Amino acid sequence: MKKLIASIFVSVLMLGSGAMAASQWENLNQIIKDTGTISETQFGIYLTLSSIVPIGTEGARQADYLSAVGGYDENGNFHSGHLEGISEQWLINADGNWSIDQWLFRVSVDGEIDWIAHYQMVQKPNGTMISHDSLIVDDGEGESKWHSWVEDWYARVGAK
């Protein structure tokens, strides 16, 4: 019941009661289909938008990826089964290792959240993982993060 209520809340929050929010969501989906970078995996075809923004110096960055996951029909039209998002902040810690704050999102094509995960990782400069901790995400925190993150994507790509 809690998940159902959260799902309804997120749908209303994300898509809103007005046509503008639904229109933004539809436009964002179309922009992903039109301009996303194609990659084929065992899980389907991913059309991905990427945004990597430096934070200061030393390679620190905010890396965001939003993908439509699906396949092409016999006419060459892409159909999404769901969308996936990755939001990562890469900072260098006092030991000279990467401290990575990662959020993962999976949402339906209608914008309903399927799941959200939050991880904090520490990685050596050579790529060796030192730690990988899964954090508990409460419904409100996850929904807030998703809503804020997708609003940033609307602004980045000009979804109106």
N, C-alpha and C positions, 0 to 999 in steps of 0.2 A: 504494500500500500504506500509506504514511504517513497519507494522508487517511482511509482505511478504518479504520485502528487508532485515529486521533484521533476519528473519528465514533463508533466503538464505545465508546471511553473516555468521551466526552461523554455518550452515551446512558446508560451505567451511572452516571456521576457525577451527571447531572441527574435521571434517573428513579430511580436508586438500585435496590437489590435489594429494598427493602421496598415494601409497598403504599402507605405514607404519601406517599412522594415522587411516585409515579405519580398518586395521588389528588390531591395538591396541583396537579400539572400539569393534570390534567383539570378540577379546580375553577377554576383560573386561566383556562383556555380558556373555560369556561362563563361566568364573570364577564365576560370580554371580550364574549362574544356577547350577554349579557343587558344590560350597562350601557354598552358602548362607544359613543362618538359616531360616527355614520354619516357617511361621506364617499364619494362616487363619483368614481372616476378612470378613466383609460383602462386602468389595470392591474387593475381590479376594484373591488369595494366594500371599504372599510376600516372596521372597527369598532375604535375606538381608545380606550384608557385613557390619561389624561394626568396627570402629576404635576409641578408646577412649584413648587419650594421656594426662597424667597429665601436668598441667602448674604450676610449682613451688609447693607450699604446700597448705594446707587448703582445698584440694579437688577441686581446680580450674582445669578445663580440657577443651580440645577441643574434641568434640564428633561428629563424622561423620558417617552417615548411607547411604548406597546406595542399593536400592531395585529394583528388577525386579518384576513387578506386572502382574499377569496373572492366568493361570490355567493349569491343566494337561489334556491331551487328553486320549482317551480310551487305548492307548498303554503305558501310563505312561510318555510321553514326555511333558516337560514344555514348554509353549508358552507364551512369554511376550506380553502384550498389550501396556505397557509403562514402563518407569523407573522413580523412585522418589528418590530424594536426600534430606537429611537434614544435615545441617552443623551448629553446635552450639558451641559457646565459652561461658563457664561458669566461671565468675570471681566474687570474693567477693568485694562488694563496701564498702565505708567508714562507712555505717550504719550496716554492717554485713549481708546484704542481698545478694542474688544472682543477678548479672547483667548478663542477657543472651542475646547474639547477635545471632539471628537465621536466616538462609537462607533456603528457601524451593525451590526445583527445580522439575519440571516435564518435562520429555523429551520423545520423541517418541523412538521406538526401533532403528530408524535410526539416532538418535542423534539430532533431531531438537527440539529446546526448545518450549514447549507448554506454560509454564508460570513459572515465578519466583516471589517469595515473600520474603520480608525482614522484620523482626520483632525485636524490642528491648523490653525486658521484665525485670521486677524486681520481684523477688519472695522471700518470707521469707524462712528461713531455714526449717520451718515446711511444706513447699510446698504451702502456701497460696500466690496467685498471687496478687501483689500490683499494677502493671501496665502492660499493654500489648499494645504497640504502633506499628501500621503498618506504615512502611516507604515507601515512593515513590521510586521506582527503575527505573532509566532511562535505555533505551536499552543497551547503552554502558557499564554501570556499571554492570548490570546483566549478560551480555554476558561475560565480563571480569572475573567476579567472577566464573561463571560456568566453563569457559575454564580453569582457574587456578585450580579450585577444581577437575575437572575430570583428569587433568594432575597429580595431587597429587595421585589420585586413581590408575592411571596407574603405578606410581612408587611403591606404597604400595603393590600392588598385583603382580607386575612383568609382566604386560600385554605388550607383545612385538609384 
